[in-house]
Amino acid sequence: MLKIGIDAMGGDFAPEAAVKGAVMALDAIGEDSRIVLFGDEKRIREVLDAEGCPAERFDIVATTEVIEMGDHPAKAFQTKADSSITVGFGYLAKGAIDGFASAGSTGAMMVGSMYAVKPIEGVIRPTITSLVPTVAGRPALLLDVGLNVDCKPEVLAQYGLIGSFYAESVLHIEHPRVALLNIGEEDTKGNAQTKAVYELLKADERINFVGNVEGMHIFSGKVADVIICDGFVGNIALKMAEGLYRINKALGGDNAFWEAMNYENVGGTPVLGVNAPVVIGHGGSTPKAIRSMILSTEQVIRAGLTTRLQRAFRN
């Protein structure tokens, strides 16, 4: 049985949104999958009753504390030992669940990723990534999108390998094209960082490196499947796309490309480079977004991405 751990107390509208999203996901997950809800059991059962869903369809792990958005992440993770996030990571670390997702405190989720399940040996710094839609019809992978705003060239070069394995395992793209986000396509373009990263990516035979890519090509899908940048640049690009989606929606634009930018359809951001599947959802997640987050977590678990990355960095 594959067990998907969900923080029922995470997000601006918890536990209602989290539990309703879990109910919505029941008919979409595999028959051999089971959702495990961590949180206030009384409140979880109340929402399930209101939804007309038997509590027996879930595993419920009762917790008594919540790490709030305003809490200091590291301190709260330690002092709130019975919080839904801390307990969830405890289950993940001992293998009682196969993956863990939350729309709660991003900082606390990263603390759990770094200190409970820990980075894969050989990974300099884990990363968070986001799928971006393309006009070519299949998504591209952008990483990093906000975790590491200052990156050494060696870190970014590792992102090329991590992104390649994600694209192959989860997106089922053979020989994914990896590009470096830069201010020009020529190999002489960029600052000292990108020039150094270019050489490292070009030298790694495990990576199908296709060179530099400019910002105009992020959403084209014609040049690259995996786009590498530091978290500062990636977060700006991602937030700009989110802003354009909202503007387009407000102006009445509606098509498959723009709708793919809706965070509700993406669900969450996986943490790559740690020893277990971890997915971080949007703080304002709706039930629909929680459903997507659960399905994304299941997808990452089934892809065996963690094991593939562990093998890659062991060699």
Secondary structure by P-SEA (a helix, b strand, c coil): cbbbbbccccccccaaaaaaaaaaacccccccbbbbbbccaaaaaaaaaaaccccccbbbbbbccccccccaaaaaaaaacccaaaaaaaaaaacccccccccccaaaaaaaaaccccccccccccbbbbbbbccccbbbbbccccccccccaaaaaaaaaaaaaaaacccccccbbbbbbccccccccccaaaaaaaaaaaaccccccccccccccccccccccbbbbcaaaaaaaaaaaaaaaaaaaaaccccaaaaaaccccccccccccccbbbbbccccccaaaaaaaaaaaaaaaaaaaaaaaaaaaac
